[in-house]
Amino acid sequence: MNRTALSMAIPLILFCTSWLTASAQTSTHAADAEGHPWWQNAVFYEIYPRSFADSNNDGVGDLNGITSKLDYLKDLGVDAIWISPCFPSPQVDFGYDVSDYENIDPMYGNLADFDNLASEAKKRNIHIILDFVVNHTSDQHKWFLDSKSSRTSAHRDWYIWRDGKGPGQPPNNWVSTFGGSAWKFDPTTGQYYYHYFYPEQPDLNWRNPAVKDAMFDVTRWWYNRGVAGFRLDAVDTLFEDPNLQDNPIAHPGKNAFGDPFEQNKYNTKLPEVHDILRGLRQVADEHDAVLIGETWTADVAELNQYYGKGNNELQLPMDFLFTMVNKLSPVEFRKQIAEVNGASGWPTFVISNHDIVRSYDRYGDGKHNDQIAKLMAALYLTLRGTPIMYYGEEIGMKTTPPTRREEVQDPIGRKGWPKEKGRDGERTPMQWNSSENAGFTTGKPWLPVPPTYKTHNVADESKDPDSVLEFYKQVLKLRHTNQALLDGSYSAINENDTNVLSYLRIYKDQTVVVALNMSGSPQKLNLDLKRNGFSSATRLVATGKSTAKGDEVSLEPFGVFIGQLAK
Ligand code: GLC
């Protein structure tokens, strides 16, 4: 979990004609059309099950709700859905506190509903990815209940138990990322247990081979039920320094929870993490499955470690560095794309998820948000790599945080208020239509439906050819059928342009140009076709008045032009 700051800046430089100098930053990793694995060209879509569709009208979304929307997802152009945790859970962290890995929480349905979802998804060729919470369980999991029952219980060593430094003093200075000490004293056995997240989420002891076996078996169990892979939650945090050395203080001051800013040197990103990822990958390979990672990394070198040497760890570690470019800056995006394009594995692009402010607000300027939403869609859906969408992005859903502490559902929001308002804002119900509660439920929705459902919803946008939704559909359709977008190399062009981000995707004799105007003023891009060996540029997908005439691409403010270059 990592919160991205809400910040943006729009370059305001006027009209510019600049020439295309393809810096031949062509990748050495272009995928071969023949023989690439299923996940490489798939479009993934994250569903936050509480908020997607409520079939029994209790105010919380469920699996049957998801099943009822499979046709919508298919029509949109989705090939795989990643369902955030839907396992039995006390819901302290809304499912990221699992009390049974091999079942479905009754609030979401049951295993029969899951099987039905899986078979309906299969009919539509949609793969199902589950969210595997690997670092911790719920404190209500039977393993932990046994573990805490006595110092000699069978599961004692399945978690991290230690003596305090002295009366009332935890074993070291580690703070929980959700606030307060990362150690909780348990009076029954007189020891502390470790929790990187909430105290209700005790960390598993991955140094214990029994833990490893049990958790690996969980993946087998779901693979045998038809699951096509996992998104691995919080992978950084699996191991801790066995000597429990104190973490250094990163800089002075206190965070939103009143804790010191620690550098998580001794409790994150330990090398042993990679042994486990290699093991999980072996099991995944036996089932032709994909592993996606929640990999918050400082740079691409660190991201490379998650692919593993010889690509034997995660196939799709998410590139969160991309989400940290929080302004419409061609310069910054170009740099970030070039870096990840040179990574040792296939890039994985994400612009929003259930932990960060939605892209609509991170990039939107308050006036042109819909145009900017289309611009961002054109960006992450035409890059060389696998995109992971987040529900609601395709209709321009806005982050709608609570306005009062009493309304907050996410515990970190109550704890850190007002500096940290929690993650409710990006988890509000999906906006299906303009009827009450946006067609999500007829009950009382667990989070309020944002007022924007009147203007941004699936039903109305489906009828409007200029909507964000229709634009998403067009780009996704193109992406599925255009070999250059699927398998082509990536080459940045016009690299000095500070308003327009443009690039070529080249596959054999096919070339696609993508031009994205990240400024609020009209821009032009000269393709100098002849000099580059082309005869014409034809529009494939573009917004509004953005066109190509002769050598010139004209882009409206925040305009998009995707075109085919003919020889
Ligand atoms: C991940 C999840 C986040 C959750 C945390 C603890 O960061 O994305 O939602 O709170 O792990 O499981």
Residues whose N, C-alpha, C, O or C-beta is under 5 A from the ligand:
A	BS01	GLC	M1 D93 Y96 F197 D233 A234 D355
